[in-house]
Amino acid sequence: MDVHSRKLARGLGRLLAVLLAICGIGLVLLIPAMIIAFVSPDMLAGDYTTRVNGQPFDPSQPLVAGTLLLMGIVFIAVAAFVLFKLRQVMATVAHGDPFVPVNATRLRAIAGGLGALLVAQSLGGLLVPPAVQIAARSEFHFNFGLFLATLVVLVLAEVFREGARLRADAEGTI
């Protein structure tokens, strides 16, 4: 691997670290807000009643606010997991040794995280209370781009697995 490629890999690793830190900050802020929404909804009280899709909606209701925050926490947590695994893969790339068996496992975990986001996004809106469905404008929605990304990462995981196997075979014959 040339010097330019390693520099790029290290830069991407730093970018992933920043994004991971942003996810961490988001979780640190959202978790207490969700707890407050469920435990002490009076702290959210105010004149928030608006109309969403022509129906009255009060986002300060504990169930609505708490559920919306919980959905955000789940999405951020899965995103943080994916970013963490990507950062681990990029570390091996930066060291010039990407075709290690553990990267195939990491890529499969990333595909699992993307698949979990796909399922949560597609079905999550149908599993929440009606008031939250109105707020989030939830309905069944299939994200084909996320589906394709999940398949691409699964294929890459198999490519990495096979690359690691071929390298191990070549090292064994020398």
PAKESE-890039 format. One record per residue (C-alpha): residue number from 1; residue in one letter; y, z, x. Coordinates in steps of 0.05 Angstrom, whole numbers, plus 32768, in hexadecimal, padded with zeros to 4 digits. Layout:
% PAKESE-890039
<badren><pos>NUM</pos><code>A</code><v>Y</v><w>Z</w><u>X</u></badren>
...
% end
This chain:
% PAKESE-890039
<badren><pos>1</pos><code>M</code><v>8000</v><w>8000</w><u>8000</u></badren>
<badren><pos>2</pos><code>D</code><v>8043</v><w>7FEC</w><u>801D</u></badren>
<badren><pos>3</pos><code>V</code><v>807F</v><w>801A</w><u>8027</u></badren>
<badren><pos>4</pos><code>H</code><v>80A6</v><w>7FFC</w><u>7FED</u></badren>
<badren><pos>5</pos><code>S</code><v>806D</v><w>8008</w><u>7FBC</u></badren>
<badren><pos>6</pos><code>R</code><v>8066</v><w>8051</w><u>7FD2</u></badren>
<badren><pos>7</pos><code>K</code><v>80B1</v><w>805C</w><u>7FCA</u></badren>
<badren><pos>8</pos><code>L</code><v>80AD</v><w>803F</w><u>7F84</u></badren>
<badren><pos>9</pos><code>A</code><v>8071</v><w>806C</w><u>7F74</u></badren>
<badren><pos>10</pos><code>R</code><v>8096</v><w>80AA</w><u>7F8D</u></badren>
<badren><pos>11</pos><code>G</code><v>80D4</v><w>8097</w><u>7F65</u></badren>
<badren><pos>12</pos><code>L</code><v>80AA</v><w>808E</w><u>7F26</u></badren>
<badren><pos>13</pos><code>G</code><v>808A</v><w>80D1</w><u>7F35</u></badren>
<badren><pos>14</pos><code>R</code><v>80CF</v><w>80F2</w><u>7F37</u></badren>
<badren><pos>15</pos><code>L</code><v>80E3</v><w>80CF</w><u>7EF6</u></badren>
<badren><pos>16</pos><code>L</code><v>80A4</v><w>80E9</w><u>7ED5</u></badren>
<badren><pos>17</pos><code>A</code><v>80B4</v><w>812F</w><u>7EEF</u></badren>
<badren><pos>18</pos><code>V</code><v>80FA</v><w>812C</w><u>7ECF</u></badren>
<badren><pos>19</pos><code>L</code><v>80DD</v><w>8114</w><u>7E8D</u></badren>
<badren><pos>20</pos><code>L</code><v>80A9</v><w>814B</w><u>7E90</u></badren>
<badren><pos>21</pos><code>A</code><v>80E1</v><w>817E</w><u>7E9B</u></badren>
<badren><pos>22</pos><code>I</code><v>8107</v><w>8162</w><u>7E5F</u></badren>
<badren><pos>23</pos><code>C</code><v>80C8</v><w>816B</w><u>7E35</u></badren>
<badren><pos>24</pos><code>G</code><v>80C2</v><w>81B2</w><u>7E4E</u></badren>
<badren><pos>25</pos><code>I</code><v>810A</v><w>81C2</w><u>7E3B</u></badren>
<badren><pos>26</pos><code>G</code><v>80FE</v><w>81A3</w><u>7DF7</u></badren>
<badren><pos>27</pos><code>L</code><v>80C2</v><w>81CF</w><u>7DEC</u></badren>
<badren><pos>28</pos><code>V</code><v>80E7</v><w>820D</w><u>7E04</u></badren>
<badren><pos>29</pos><code>L</code><v>811D</v><w>81FE</w><u>7DD0</u></badren>
<badren><pos>30</pos><code>L</code><v>80F2</v><w>81E8</w><u>7D96</u></badren>
<badren><pos>31</pos><code>I</code><v>80BD</v><w>821E</w><u>7D96</u></badren>
<badren><pos>32</pos><code>P</code><v>80EE</v><w>8258</w><u>7D89</u></badren>
<badren><pos>33</pos><code>A</code><v>8112</v><w>822D</w><u>7D55</u></badren>
<badren><pos>34</pos><code>M</code><v>80D0</v><w>8221</w><u>7D31</u></badren>
<badren><pos>35</pos><code>I</code><v>80BF</v><w>826B</w><u>7D31</u></badren>
<badren><pos>36</pos><code>I</code><v>8105</v><w>827B</w><u>7D16</u></badren>
<badren><pos>37</pos><code>A</code><v>80FD</v><w>8246</w><u>7CE0</u></badren>
<badren><pos>38</pos><code>F</code><v>80BC</v><w>8266</w><u>7CC7</u></badren>
<badren><pos>39</pos><code>V</code><v>80CB</v><w>82B0</w><u>7CD3</u></badren>
<badren><pos>40</pos><code>S</code><v>8116</v><w>82B5</w><u>7CC5</u></badren>
<badren><pos>41</pos><code>P</code><v>812E</v><w>827A</w><u>7C9D</u></badren>
<badren><pos>42</pos><code>D</code><v>816F</v><w>829E</w><u>7C8D</u></badren>
<badren><pos>43</pos><code>M</code><v>8187</v><w>828C</w><u>7CD3</u></badren>
<badren><pos>44</pos><code>L</code><v>8184</v><w>8243</w><u>7CBD</u></badren>
<badren><pos>45</pos><code>A</code><v>81A7</v><w>824F</w><u>7C7B</u></badren>
<badren><pos>46</pos><code>G</code><v>81E3</v><w>8226</w><u>7C6B</u></badren>
<badren><pos>47</pos><code>D</code><v>81FC</v><w>81EE</w><u>7C3F</u></badren>
<badren><pos>48</pos><code>Y</code><v>81CC</v><w>81BA</w><u>7C58</u></badren>
<badren><pos>49</pos><code>T</code><v>81B5</v><w>819D</w><u>7C15</u></badren>
<badren><pos>50</pos><code>T</code><v>81B9</v><w>8152</w><u>7C19</u></badren>
<badren><pos>51</pos><code>R</code><v>8196</v><w>8118</w><u>7BF8</u></badren>
<badren><pos>52</pos><code>V</code><v>815E</v><w>80F3</w><u>7C1A</u></badren>
<badren><pos>53</pos><code>N</code><v>8142</v><w>80B7</w><u>7BF5</u></badren>
<badren><pos>54</pos><code>G</code><v>816A</v><w>80CE</w><u>7BB8</u></badren>
<badren><pos>55</pos><code>Q</code><v>8149</v><w>8112</w><u>7BB5</u></badren>
<badren><pos>56</pos><code>P</code><v>816A</v><w>8154</w><u>7BC6</u></badren>
<badren><pos>57</pos><code>F</code><v>8153</v><w>816E</w><u>7C09</u></badren>
<badren><pos>58</pos><code>D</code><v>8162</v><w>81AF</w><u>7C2D</u></badren>
<badren><pos>59</pos><code>P</code><v>814C</v><w>81AC</w><u>7C76</u></badren>
<badren><pos>60</pos><code>S</code><v>8158</v><w>81F7</w><u>7C7D</u></badren>
<badren><pos>61</pos><code>Q</code><v>811B</v><w>8207</w><u>7C52</u></badren>
<badren><pos>62</pos><code>P</code><v>80EB</v><w>822C</w><u>7C81</u></badren>
<badren><pos>63</pos><code>L</code><v>80AF</v><w>81FF</w><u>7C72</u></badren>
<badren><pos>64</pos><code>V</code><v>80D7</v><w>81BF</w><u>7C7C</u></badren>
<badren><pos>65</pos><code>A</code><v>80FC</v><w>81D4</w><u>7CBB</u></badren>
<badren><pos>66</pos><code>G</code><v>80C0</v><w>81F7</w><u>7CDA</u></badren>
<badren><pos>67</pos><code>T</code><v>8091</v><w>81BC</w><u>7CCC</u></badren>
<badren><pos>68</pos><code>L</code><v>80C3</v><w>818A</w><u>7CE8</u></badren>
<badren><pos>69</pos><code>L</code><v>80CB</v><w>81B4</w><u>7D26</u></badren>
<badren><pos>70</pos><code>L</code><v>807F</v><w>81BD</w><u>7D2D</u></badren>
<badren><pos>71</pos><code>M</code><v>8077</v><w>8171</w><u>7D29</u></badren>
<badren><pos>72</pos><code>G</code><v>80AA</v><w>8169</w><u>7D60</u></badren>
<badren><pos>73</pos><code>I</code><v>8087</v><w>819D</w><u>7D8B</u></badren>
<badren><pos>74</pos><code>V</code><v>8044</v><w>817A</w><u>7D84</u></badren>
<badren><pos>75</pos><code>F</code><v>8062</v><w>8137</w><u>7D97</u></badren>
<badren><pos>76</pos><code>I</code><v>8088</v><w>8154</w><u>7DD3</u></badren>
<badren><pos>77</pos><code>A</code><v>804A</v><w>817A</w><u>7DEA</u></badren>
<badren><pos>78</pos><code>V</code><v>801F</v><w>813B</w><u>7DE8</u></badren>
<badren><pos>79</pos><code>A</code><v>8055</v><w>8114</w><u>7E0C</u></badren>
<badren><pos>80</pos><code>A</code><v>8059</v><w>814A</w><u>7E41</u></badren>
<badren><pos>81</pos><code>F</code><v>800D</v><w>8146</w><u>7E4A</u></badren>
<badren><pos>82</pos><code>V</code><v>8010</v><w>80FB</w><u>7E52</u></badren>
<badren><pos>83</pos><code>L</code><v>804A</v><w>8100</w><u>7E84</u></badren>
<badren><pos>84</pos><code>F</code><v>8025</v><w>8135</w><u>7EAC</u></badren>
<badren><pos>85</pos><code>K</code><v>7FE7</v><w>810A</w><u>7EB2</u></badren>
<badren><pos>86</pos><code>L</code><v>8011</v><w>80CD</w><u>7EC4</u></badren>
<badren><pos>87</pos><code>R</code><v>8034</v><w>80F5</w><u>7EFA</u></badren>
<badren><pos>88</pos><code>Q</code><v>7FF0</v><w>8108</w><u>7F17</u></badren>
<badren><pos>89</pos><code>V</code><v>7FDB</v><w>80BF</w><u>7F18</u></badren>
<badren><pos>90</pos><code>M</code><v>801D</v><w>80AC</w><u>7F39</u></badren>
<badren><pos>91</pos><code>A</code><v>8013</v><w>80E1</w><u>7F6F</u></badren>
<badren><pos>92</pos><code>T</code><v>7FD2</v><w>80BE</w><u>7F84</u></badren>
<badren><pos>93</pos><code>V</code><v>7FF5</v><w>807B</w><u>7F83</u></badren>
<badren><pos>94</pos><code>A</code><v>802D</v><w>8097</w><u>7FAF</u></badren>
<badren><pos>95</pos><code>H</code><v>7FF9</v><w>80AF</w><u>7FE1</u></badren>
<badren><pos>96</pos><code>G</code><v>7FDB</v><w>8068</w><u>7FE2</u></badren>
<badren><pos>97</pos><code>D</code><v>7F99</v><w>807C</w><u>7FC1</u></badren>
<badren><pos>98</pos><code>P</code><v>7F9B</v><w>806C</w><u>7F77</u></badren>
<badren><pos>99</pos><code>F</code><v>7F52</v><w>8059</w><u>7F6D</u></badren>
<badren><pos>100</pos><code>V</code><v>7F36</v><w>809F</w><u>7F6D</u></badren>
<badren><pos>101</pos><code>P</code><v>7F04</v><w>80B3</w><u>7F36</u></badren>
<badren><pos>102</pos><code>V</code><v>7F32</v><w>80E9</w><u>7F1B</u></badren>
<badren><pos>103</pos><code>N</code><v>7F67</v><w>80B4</w><u>7F08</u></badren>
<badren><pos>104</pos><code>A</code><v>7F37</v><w>8093</w><u>7ED8</u></badren>
<badren><pos>105</pos><code>T</code><v>7F2E</v><w>80D7</w><u>7EB6</u></badren>
<badren><pos>106</pos><code>R</code><v>7F7A</v><w>80E1</w><u>7EB6</u></badren>
<badren><pos>107</pos><code>L</code><v>7F84</v><w>809D</w><u>7E97</u></badren>
<badren><pos>108</pos><code>R</code><v>7F50</v><w>80AB</w><u>7E61</u></badren>
<badren><pos>109</pos><code>A</code><v>7F76</v><w>80ED</w><u>7E52</u></badren>
<badren><pos>110</pos><code>I</code><v>7FB7</v><w>80C5</w><u>7E4D</u></badren>
<badren><pos>111</pos><code>A</code><v>7F95</v><w>8095</w><u>7E1C</u></badren>
<badren><pos>112</pos><code>G</code><v>7F7D</v><w>80D1</w><u>7DF5</u></badren>
<badren><pos>113</pos><code>G</code><v>7FC4</v><w>80ED</w><u>7DF2</u></badren>
<badren><pos>114</pos><code>L</code><v>7FDF</v><w>80AA</w><u>7DDB</u></badren>
<badren><pos>115</pos><code>G</code><v>7FA8</v><w>80A5</w><u>7DA8</u></badren>
<badren><pos>116</pos><code>A</code><v>7FBA</v><w>80EB</w><u>7D8F</u></badren>
<badren><pos>117</pos><code>L</code><v>8002</v><w>80D6</w><u>7D87</u></badren>
<badren><pos>118</pos><code>L</code><v>7FEB</v><w>8098</w><u>7D62</u></badren>
<badren><pos>119</pos><code>V</code><v>7FC2</v><w>80C1</w><u>7D31</u></badren>
<badren><pos>120</pos><code>A</code><v>7FF8</v><w>80F6</w><u>7D29</u></badren>
<badren><pos>121</pos><code>Q</code><v>802D</v><w>80C1</w><u>7D1C</u></badren>
<badren><pos>122</pos><code>S</code><v>8001</v><w>8099</w><u>7CED</u></badren>
<badren><pos>123</pos><code>L</code><v>7FE4</v><w>80D2</w><u>7CC4</u></badren>
<badren><pos>124</pos><code>G</code><v>8011</v><w>810D</w><u>7CD3</u></badren>
<badren><pos>125</pos><code>G</code><v>8044</v><w>80FA</w><u>7C9F</u></badren>
<badren><pos>126</pos><code>L</code><v>800E</v><w>80FB</w><u>7C69</u></badren>
<badren><pos>127</pos><code>L</code><v>7FF6</v><w>8141</w><u>7C7B</u></badren>
<badren><pos>128</pos><code>V</code><v>8038</v><w>8166</w><u>7C75</u></badren>
<badren><pos>129</pos><code>P</code><v>8057</v><w>8183</w><u>7C36</u></badren>
<badren><pos>130</pos><code>P</code><v>807E</v><w>8153</w><u>7C08</u></badren>
<badren><pos>131</pos><code>A</code><v>80C1</v><w>8171</w><u>7C1A</u></badren>
<badren><pos>132</pos><code>V</code><v>80B4</v><w>8162</w><u>7C63</u></badren>
<badren><pos>133</pos><code>Q</code><v>809C</v><w>811C</w><u>7C52</u></badren>
<badren><pos>134</pos><code>I</code><v>80E0</v><w>810F</w><u>7C32</u></badren>
<badren><pos>135</pos><code>A</code><v>8105</v><w>812B</w><u>7C6E</u></badren>
<badren><pos>136</pos><code>A</code><v>80DD</v><w>8105</w><u>7CA2</u></badren>
<badren><pos>137</pos><code>R</code><v>80D7</v><w>80C7</w><u>7C75</u></badren>
<badren><pos>138</pos><code>S</code><v>808D</v><w>80CE</w><u>7C82</u></badren>
<badren><pos>139</pos><code>E</code><v>8059</v><w>809E</w><u>7C6A</u></badren>
<badren><pos>140</pos><code>F</code><v>801D</v><w>807D</w><u>7C89</u></badren>
<badren><pos>141</pos><code>H</code><v>8035</v><w>8054</w><u>7CC3</u></badren>
<badren><pos>142</pos><code>F</code><v>8009</v><w>8032</w><u>7CF7</u></badren>
<badren><pos>143</pos><code>N</code><v>802B</v><w>8027</w><u>7D3A</u></badren>
<badren><pos>144</pos><code>F</code><v>8009</v><w>7FE9</w><u>7D56</u></badren>
<badren><pos>145</pos><code>G</code><v>802F</v><w>7FEE</w><u>7D98</u></badren>
<badren><pos>146</pos><code>L</code><v>8015</v><w>8034</w><u>7DA4</u></badren>
<badren><pos>147</pos><code>F</code><v>7FD0</v><w>801D</w><u>7D92</u></badren>
<badren><pos>148</pos><code>L</code><v>7FD4</v><w>7FE4</w><u>7DC5</u></badren>
<badren><pos>149</pos><code>A</code><v>7FEF</v><w>8014</w><u>7DFA</u></badren>
<badren><pos>150</pos><code>T</code><v>7FB4</v><w>8042</w><u>7DEE</u></badren>
<badren><pos>151</pos><code>L</code><v>7F83</v><w>8008</w><u>7DF6</u></badren>
<badren><pos>152</pos><code>V</code><v>7FA6</v><w>7FF0</w><u>7E36</u></badren>
<badren><pos>153</pos><code>V</code><v>7FA2</v><w>8036</w><u>7E55</u></badren>
<badren><pos>154</pos><code>L</code><v>7F58</v><w>803A</w><u>7E42</u></badren>
<badren><pos>155</pos><code>V</code><v>7F4B</v><w>7FF7</w><u>7E64</u></badren>
<badren><pos>156</pos><code>L</code><v>7F72</v><w>800E</w><u>7EA1</u></badren>
<badren><pos>157</pos><code>A</code><v>7F48</v><w>804D</w><u>7EA3</u></badren>
<badren><pos>158</pos><code>E</code><v>7F09</v><w>8023</w><u>7EA8</u></badren>
<badren><pos>159</pos><code>V</code><v>7F29</v><w>7FF7</w><u>7EDD</u></badren>
<badren><pos>160</pos><code>F</code><v>7F3A</v><w>8035</w><u>7F06</u></badren>
<badren><pos>161</pos><code>R</code><v>7EF4</v><w>8050</w><u>7EFC</u></badren>
<badren><pos>162</pos><code>E</code><v>7ED4</v><w>800F</w><u>7F13</u></badren>
<badren><pos>163</pos><code>G</code><v>7F05</v><w>800A</w><u>7F4D</u></badren>
<badren><pos>164</pos><code>A</code><v>7EF2</v><w>8050</w><u>7F64</u></badren>
<badren><pos>165</pos><code>R</code><v>7EA8</v><w>803F</w><u>7F5D</u></badren>
<badren><pos>166</pos><code>L</code><v>7EAF</v><w>7FFF</w><u>7F85</u></badren>
<badren><pos>167</pos><code>R</code><v>7ED6</v><w>8022</w><u>7FBC</u></badren>
<badren><pos>168</pos><code>A</code><v>7EA0</v><w>8059</w><u>7FC0</u></badren>
<badren><pos>169</pos><code>D</code><v>7E6A</v><w>8023</w><u>7FC4</u></badren>
<badren><pos>170</pos><code>A</code><v>7E90</v><w>7FFE</w><u>7FFB</u></badren>
<badren><pos>171</pos><code>E</code><v>7E9A</v><w>803F</w><u>8022</u></badren>
<badren><pos>172</pos><code>G</code><v>7E50</v><w>804E</w><u>801B</u></badren>
<badren><pos>173</pos><code>T</code><v>7E3B</v><w>800C</w><u>8039</u></badren>
<badren><pos>174</pos><code>I</code><v>7E67</v><w>8012</w><u>8077</u></badren>
% end
